[in-house]
Amino acid sequence: MSEFLIKSAISMAVLLLVYRLLLEKEKMHRFNRFYLLFSLLFSLAIPFLSYSPQTTNSIATTVSQMPTILLQEVTLGEKMQTFGLLQWIIDVYSLITAILLIRFARNLLSFAKKIKNNKKISYKTAILVLLPYKTLPHTFLNYIFVSGDDHTKNAIEKDLYTHELAHVNQKHTMDILLAEVLKTIFWFNPVVYFYKKAIQLNHEFLADEAVITTNHNTTGYQSLLLKLASGDSVALASNINFSITKKRFVMMTKTTPKLQALGKQLLIVPLMAGLFLISCADNETNKNNETESNAAANSEVESNDVEVSNSEPVTNEADSKEAVSEKKDAEKIPPSVKKTEVVKVAEEKEIPSKSASDSDVIRNVAGLTKQPEYPGGMQAFYNYITENFIIPDIKEDKTLKVFVSFIVEKDGSMSNIKILRDPGYGLGEEALRVLKSIPKKWTPGEMNGELVRTNYTIPVTINVKS
């Protein structure tokens, strides 16, 4: 979640800064409207975007990681303190969000009541709602709210109707609702507030442009706006008196050459592409780091396997090395429950036993026609380990990994249980104890209808926080 908030906030800020520097002062309001809306949606989506180019690298397609059982130990005091802080943050966020949602719902209900309880008449592509009090015209969806008395007396200037009709026809309310929803959810992000203001100001540029295109009287329209400058605005509505500043007056007389506008618009393409690639590169770096870490762990197992196999009778050095080599083959397994995290899977190469008989060959699961099955599935096997593994009392922060191997025999029993890599602290002995305590037998693997012996290697990672 923190990564999402950081990436989306950075993207919003960068795109808004570009808008302020390059686009806001140019008379290309329709493009600017699209840019602002797309920037918001793009920034919310960019943390989830990824791109993985195809590669023919054979190593990338064959190297993977064995099932990793992740155990974590956190002292009770630290856990309670962490939980208390997190709960406090969640409570504060929920309270403020609830208040904003209530306000948002109340504003929507206010419009619904006005529409229901007041007289309505059709006006071109909109519906006029005649209110029983003095108010400046304002728009919500396809409704234009005006003073009923002023409308009856024809006291509302035609330019005001033209202005509000532009809001209706261009559906500006939808933009405001989107910005308001985002502001309600991400109220802690100040950039969202600037986006809403920029969107509303651009709406006024569009509506002002529609009026001037219709009446061709810029000076008269500016004078009208000055008369209305002191009016109150209505939440969620498009208001003619929104931000009556020098910007709106300058924009009415400004012209932007088409070539200049096109050049600035084209600059947005590499900007978006750059943000996309940076985000994807970051995601890919995280994946690569995980892969490199897994590969390093595998190489450590390989180096320790040779030492372990030397303790067993073997016919020659070649057999010894072959007996401990690994074949890594990608295969995903179900996610763990409780405190178990199964990351990926790798299988062992076929390991010839000390007997020359084919019936005693130790095989890998990848080459079997029927793989061994633990009662209840592999997840049940992982769960048994995590539930019965007792983490020793370690007085410092550590991330330790124990590598163990075993053979599933033809009768389903587990034999030759060994510690391939022991980081100390009694973790190797504990892993050995847990595996030897497993009471259930496996359903053995088969090769072409015949029962075979199957080798497994499992790394167990223990994260300890003192």
N, C-alpha and C positions, 0 to 999 in steps of 0.2 A: 504493500500500500504506500509506504514512504517513497519508494522508487517512482510509483505512478504520480504521486503528488509533486515530486521534485521535477520530473521530466515534463509533465504537462504545464507546470507553472513557468519553467524556463522557456518552453516553446511559446506560450502565450505572451510572455514579456518580450521576447525577441520579435515576434510577428507584430505586436502592437507598436513597438519602437520603430520598426520599418514603416508601418502605416503612418505614424506621426511624422517621420522624417521625409518620406517620399510621396505618399498618396493623399493625405488628408487635405493638403492645400491645392490639390489639382481638381479641376472640374470634370471628374469621371465618376460620378456618384453611384451609378449602377454597379460598376466594377468594384468600387469600394465597399458597397453593401455585401456583395458576394465574398469579397476578401475577408471582411470582418467575421461573417458567419462561418466561412470555411476555416478561418484561423482557430476559432473556438473548437469546432468539431475535430479538426486535424490535431490540435494540441491534446484533446482528450483521448484520441485514438493512438497517437504516436508511441506511447509506452508499450502498446501491444503489437506494434508492427515489427516484423522481422523479415530478413531476406537471407537465404542461404544458397549461394551459388553452387551449381552442380560441380562435382569434382570427380576425377577419375583416379584419385589417389587410392591405391589398394589398401594401404595401411588404415585409412580413415574408415573403410568399409568393413575391416575385420577386427580392429581393436575395440574391445569393450571392457566392461568392469564386472567382476563377480558380484553376486548378491551381497550387499553390505547391510549389516544390522547395526543401526545407530542407537546407542544407549546414551542417555543424558542424565547427569546428576546435578541438581541445584539445591543448595541448602534451603531449608524451609524459610528462614528469615528473609533471604534474598528473594525467594519466590513470592512471599507475601508482600514484600515491599514493591516488587515489580508489578504485581497484580494490582496493588492499591493505586499506584501512579497511573497505570493504564486505565483502570476503572474510572479514576477521577477525570482523565482526559475524555473518555467516552461519555461520561455523564455530562460534562460541560458542553461538549459538542452536541449531544442529543438535546439538551435543554435549549440552547440557542437556535438550533435547527428547528425544533418544535415551535418556538416562538415565531420564527420567520415563516414557517409553513402556515401557522394560524393567521398571521397578517396577510399572507398571500391569498389564502382561502377567503378571508374577510373582504379583501378588495374585489375578488371575483364575484362574491355574493352581492356586494354593493352594486355592481353593474347589472347583475341579474334582477335585483329588486327594482332598479331604475327602469329597466326594460319592461318589467312586468306591470309596474304600478303607474306608468305614465303613458300619455297618448303617443301613438306612433303614426307616422305618415311616410309614404315612399317618396324618395327624392333621387331621381336618376338611378345610379347603381347602388345607392345606400338607403338606409332607413333613418329618418330623423326621429329622435326621441325628445319630446318637448317637456322640459323640466319646469317646475313651478317656481323657480328662483333664478336670479341673475347668475350667469356663468358664461365663460368663454367657450366657444365650440371646441369640443374634443372628441376623439374617435376611439372606439374599441370594437375590433372586428369590423363588421359592416354597418355598425351603428354610429351615427353622429349625434352627440348630445348637445342640445342648444337650449337657450332660454325660450320657453314657450311664448312669453310676452313679447320678447324682441322679434321672434319669428313672425308673430301675428302682425306686428306693426312694421314689418319689413325693415327693421333697424339693424339687421345683420348684413354686412357688406358681402357682395357677391364673391369677392376674392377669398373670403374666409371659407365659404362653401367649396370653392375650387381647391383650396388648400387641404381641407379635410377629405374631400373626395379622392385626392391623390393618395392619402394615407389608406383609404378604404381599398382603392383599386390595386395598389401595390402590396396590400396585405402586410403592412408594417407591424400590426399587432402581434403577428406570429413571431417576428424577430424579438420584440420586447418580452414576450412570454418566455421564449427560450433563454434570453439573458437573465430574466428574473428567476427562473428555475435554477440555473447554474449559480446565480448569486445566493440563492437560498441554501443550496447544497455545499458550495465552496465559499461560504461567507468569510472564511479566514484568509482567503486569497485576495489581496487588494487589486490585483490586475483585473479580476472579473468586473469590478465596479467601473473601472476605466473603459472596459469594453462596452458595457451597457451605455455609458454616456456617449461614447463615440458612435455607437449604432443609432441612438436617438438623434444625435446631431446630424448624422448623415441622412436620416429620414427627413429632417427639416430642410436640408439642402435639396432633396428630391422634390418635396412638396413646394418649396419656394420656386424651384425651376418650373414646375407645372403651372404655377400661377403666372409667372412672368411670360411664359410661352403663350398663355391664353390671353392676357390683357395687354401685354407689351408696354407696361407702365411701371418700370422699376422704381422710379422716385415715389410715385403714389403708394405703391405697396410697402416701401420702406417706411413711409410716414405712418401708414396704418399699423405696422408692427410696433413702432415707437409708442403709439397710443395704447397698445395692449400690453406693453412691457411689464406693467405692475400686476397683471392678473395672476391668480393662483393656478398651479398645475395640479393634475389629478394622477394618482398612481396608476400605472399600467396603461394609461391612455396616451395617445399621440396628441400633444398640446401645441397649438400654434405659437405660444409664447415661450416654448422651451429654449433656453439659452439664446435669448436675443442679444447677441454680441456683435462685435466688429467682424467676426468670422463670417457670419451669415450675410452681412451687408457687402462685404468684399466679394464673397462667392457669387453674389447675384450679378456682378459686373465682370467677373473674371472669365477668361477664355483660356483653354489649354490646347495647344496644337496637337493634332492627332498623332503625329510622329513622336512627339515627346511623351504623350500618354501611353502609346504602344511600347516605347522603350522602357518606361517604368513598370508597365505591366509584365513585360517579359523578364524583368529582373527578379520577379517573384518566383519564377520557375526554379532557377538554381538555388534560391533561398530555401524553398520547400524541400528540394532534393537533398540539400546539405543537411537540414535538420533530420530528414528521414535516414540518411546514411549514418549520421552520427549516432542516432538512437540505435540503429541496427548494429553498428560497429560495437557499441557498448554491450548490447545483448550477446553478440557473437563472442566478445572477449570473455564475458562471464562463462559462456559455454565452453570456450577453449580452455579457460583456467581449470574448469571442472574436469575436462577430458585429460589435461596434462597431469592433474593431481591423481586421477585414476590410473593413468599409465605409469606414473612414478610408483604408485602402490603396487601395481602388477610386477614391475621390475624388481622391487624389493622382495616379493614372494619368490620370484624365480631364483634370485641369488640365495635365498635361504633354503629352497627346495633341495639344492644340490647337497648341502650339508646334512639335511635330514635323511635323504635317501642313502647317504653313505653309511648310516647306522644299520641298514638292512643288507642281508646277503644279496649280492648281485653277481652276474656272471662276468661282466667286464665293465670298463669305464663307459663305453658307448651305451650299454643298457642302462647304466645309472643315470646318465644325462637324459636319455630318452624317457626314463621313468618319471622325470620331474618336469618336463617341458609342458607348456600350456598353449592351448589354442583358444584364442579369444574370439567369440562370435556373438554379435549383438543380439540381445533378446530382452524384452521388457517383461517385468513381472508385476503383479498387482501391488498397489500401494499398501503400506503397512498400517496398522492401527496402533493405538495407544502411543508408546514411546518408540516404536519401531519405524525406521525409514528404509525401505528397500530401494536402492538406487538403480542398479542395472545388473545384468547377469553375464557371466563368462563361464565357459565350460573348459574342462581339462582335456588334453589330448589323450588318446588311448595309451595306457601305461602298461607295458608288458610286466607281468609278475615274475617272480624269481623262478617259477615253473615254466617249462617250455610248452606245456600243454595249452592248446587254444581255449579249452574250457576254463582256464584260470586267468585269461587275459583280462586286465582291468580296462574298461572302455569309458569313453566320455558320453554324456547324454545326447550330444548333438548328432552322433552317428548311430543312435539306437532306433530301432523300428517302434519300440514302446519304451517310454521313459519310466524311471522309478517314480512311485507316488507315495508320499507320506500321508497317513490317515488324516483326512480333513484338508489336504492340499498343502502346498509349500507355505502358505500364509500361516497355517496352524503350526508348522515347524518353527517358523520365525517367532511366532508368538510365544511358543514354549520357552525358547531361549531368553527372550526379553523378560518374561515373567519370572524366570527362575535364576537369572543372572544377578548375583549380588556384587555391587560395585564396592571395592575396598575403600577405606577412608583415606583419601588423598588430599594433602593439605595445600595444594597449589592448583592453579588453572592449567589443565592439560587436555590435549586431544590425542588419544592413544589408540592404536589399532592392533588387534590380535588376529593372526591368520591361523586357521585350523583346517585340517583336512581329515576326511574319513572315507571309507569304502562301504557302499551298500552291497551286501553279499547276496548270493542267490536265494537265501532263505529270508531276506528282508532285514536281517540284523545289521547293525553298524559295527564295523571293525576297523582296526588300524587307525584309531583316532589319534592324531598327532598335532602338536603345536608347531607350526612352521615359522612363526615369528612371534616372539614374546617381548612386549615393551617393559615388562617388570611389574612391580606393585602387586604381584599375585594375580594379575589378570589372566595370564596363561593357564595357571592352575584352575582358576574359576571357570574358564571356558571349557577346559577339559572335563571338569566335574559335571558341568551342565550337560554336555553332550553324552557323557557316559551314563547320566541319570535318565535319559529318555527311555521311557518304558515301552513305547510302541514300536512295532516293526513296520518297515516299508513294504510296499509291493514292489518286488525287484524289477529291474529293467529287462528288456528282451531284445535280442538281435536275431531276426529271421525265425522267430518262434522259439528260440532257445534262451533260457535264463542266463544273464551275464552279471559279472561284478562291475560296479560303476563307481567312479571316483568323484568326489565333491571337494571343493575348497571354498571356505567361507571366511571373509574378513569381518570382524566385529569391531566397530568404532565406538570408543567411549569418550564423550565430551564431559569433562569434569570442571565445575566452577567451585572453587573453594569458598 
